[in-house]
């Protein structure tokens, strides 16, 4: 079961690598995707382009779960940018903002994982569909990675806050 990429599919895939690379760079360099940094701005712009170019693609001929995940990723990213202005959430602001941007990155890779495993290697893909054991297991590992990563980010935020109080 091989799937060939259309021209738009190839463009979308190429453009979608930009926020993935910027996101991984942000996590490696800053331990988070920081919207105020260059990599954070590249991530946000790349996320928007990736989601919008996906709307021209559909194996089912219309709106599909991948489109919904993309919209949710955009909403999470936008929410993470708005949270710092929400004084009523108080001390939760840095945690919620970090959760939102990290969750958007998590969501960005969900369709990417499924598509990659069902398309590569092109001669004999690792999975035969999104319900495949390989896809489900990989997504489960990705969920666990996200949870552990966010817990570590929250711990770092808390540690920084405690350090600021002591100074």
Buried (B, 14 or more C-beta within 10 A) or exposed (E): EEEEBEEEBEBBBEBBEBBBBBBBBBBEEEBBBBBEBEBBEBBBEBBBBBBEBBBEBEEEEEEBEBBEBBBBBBBBBBBBEEBEEEEEEEEEBBBBBBBBBBBBBBBBBBBBBBBBBBBEEEEEBBBEEBEBEBBEEBBEEBEEEBEEBBEEBBEBBEEEEEEEEEE
